[in-house]
Amino acid sequence: MHPIRVIIPLVFIVLFSLYIAYLLIKKKDKSTVKKVLYPGLFFIGVWAAIYFLIFR
């Protein structure tokens, strides 16, 4: 497996985590966090499942 296929998803997960931290720390808006967190986690889960099924 080419390393870029592993690095890109990890970079996006780190960016997503930083965005959630920004919303919690800087904006202090928990309603927006709930609106972003669950679809984001669902997307990451589906993405991981597709990666697992295609690249195993």
Buried (B, 14 or more C-beta within 10 A) or exposed (E): EEEEEEEEBEEBBEEBEEBBEEBBEEEEEEEEBEEBBEEBEEEBEEEEEEBEEEEE
